[in-house]
Amino acid sequence: MRWILLSWASDVGLTLNEWGNKITAARIALAAVAPTPLFVPEAGDFLLGKTPDDAAFAGAAALAQAAARPISDMRGTAEHRKHLAGVLTRRALRGALERITTPPTD
């Protein structure tokens, strides 16, 4: 079993089975899109048992985006931050998968 945790504006923890073809655990949290950091259990639960691919990651990202409750301020609009919640969740999941499945070079 291999796992990875990546932290961006979207924090992702991902665990694959021993063959690397099914997701056995996933946790997704968001920052800067709610008054406090936001744990999105429905997005992680959505991934359980799925093949780690772009379709699964897009579904989880959509759930994370839907859970976001951002405000507009001088750094960006609520609409833009909500959009970024989905984009960064998808990127974090792809990055986690790449780090899990790529052998260390050292």
C-alpha positions as CSV (number, residue, x, y, z in Angstrom):
1,M,0.0,0.0,0.0
2,R,1.3,3.5,-0.9
3,W,0.0,6.8,0.1
4,I,0.8,10.5,-0.3
5,L,-0.3,13.8,1.1
6,L,0.0,17.0,-1.0
7,S,-0.7,20.5,0.3
8,W,-1.8,23.4,-1.9
9,A,-4.9,25.4,-1.7
10,S,-6.4,21.9,-1.8
11,D,-5.0,19.3,0.5
12,V,-5.2,15.7,-0.7
13,G,-4.4,12.4,0.9
14,L,-4.6,9.4,-1.4
15,T,-4.0,5.7,-0.8
16,L,-4.0,3.0,-3.5
17,N,-4.3,-0.8,-3.2
18,E,-1.1,-2.9,-3.6
19,W,-1.7,-3.1,-7.4
20,G,-2.2,0.6,-7.7
21,N,-5.4,0.3,-9.7
22,K,-8.0,1.2,-7.0
23,I,-8.3,4.0,-4.5
24,T,-8.6,2.6,-0.9
25,A,-8.6,5.9,1.0
26,A,-8.9,9.6,0.1
27,R,-9.1,12.8,2.0
28,I,-9.7,16.2,0.6
29,A,-9.6,19.6,2.4
30,L,-9.7,23.1,1.0
31,A,-8.2,26.4,2.2
32,A,-9.1,30.0,1.4
33,V,-12.6,29.0,0.2
34,A,-14.5,29.2,3.5
35,P,-14.1,31.0,6.8
36,T,-12.0,28.1,8.1
37,P,-10.2,25.2,6.3
38,L,-12.9,23.0,4.9
39,F,-12.8,19.1,5.1
40,V,-14.8,17.7,2.2
41,P,-15.5,14.0,3.1
42,E,-18.0,13.5,0.3
43,A,-15.3,14.2,-2.3
44,G,-12.9,11.7,-0.7
45,D,-15.7,9.1,-0.3
46,F,-16.6,9.5,-4.0
47,L,-13.1,8.2,-4.9
48,L,-13.3,5.0,-2.8
49,G,-13.0,1.9,-4.9
50,K,-12.5,3.9,-8.1
51,T,-9.7,3.6,-10.6
52,P,-7.4,6.6,-10.1
53,D,-8.0,8.4,-13.4
54,D,-9.1,11.8,-14.7
55,A,-12.8,10.9,-14.7
56,A,-12.7,10.0,-11.0
57,F,-10.6,13.0,-10.2
58,A,-13.0,15.3,-12.1
59,G,-16.0,13.9,-10.0
60,A,-14.2,14.5,-6.7
61,A,-13.1,18.0,-7.9
62,A,-16.7,18.9,-8.7
63,L,-17.8,17.9,-5.2
64,A,-15.0,19.9,-3.7
65,Q,-16.0,22.9,-5.8
66,A,-19.6,22.6,-4.8
67,A,-18.6,22.5,-1.1
68,A,-16.6,25.7,-1.4
69,R,-18.1,28.8,0.3
70,P,-15.6,31.6,-0.7
71,I,-16.0,35.3,-0.3
72,S,-14.9,38.0,-2.7
73,D,-12.1,40.3,-1.5
74,M,-9.1,42.2,-2.8
75,R,-7.4,38.9,-3.8
76,G,-10.2,37.5,-6.0
77,T,-13.9,37.1,-6.5
78,A,-15.9,34.3,-4.9
79,E,-16.7,32.9,-8.3
80,H,-13.0,32.7,-9.2
81,R,-12.1,31.0,-5.9
82,K,-14.9,28.5,-6.3
83,H,-13.6,27.7,-9.8
84,L,-10.0,27.3,-8.4
85,A,-11.2,24.9,-5.7
86,G,-12.1,22.4,-8.4
87,V,-9.0,23.1,-10.6
88,L,-6.6,22.8,-7.7
89,T,-8.3,19.7,-6.3
90,R,-7.9,17.9,-9.6
91,R,-4.3,19.0,-9.9
92,A,-3.5,17.9,-6.4
93,L,-5.1,14.5,-7.1
94,R,-3.1,14.1,-10.3
95,G,0.1,15.1,-8.4
96,A,-0.6,12.7,-5.6
97,L,-1.1,9.9,-8.1
98,E,2.1,10.7,-10.0
99,R,4.1,10.8,-6.7
100,I,2.6,7.4,-5.6
101,T,3.2,5.7,-8.9
102,T,6.6,7.1,-9.8
103,P,9.5,5.2,-8.2
104,P,12.0,7.2,-6.2
105,T,15.1,8.3,-8.2
106,D,17.5,8.1,-5.3
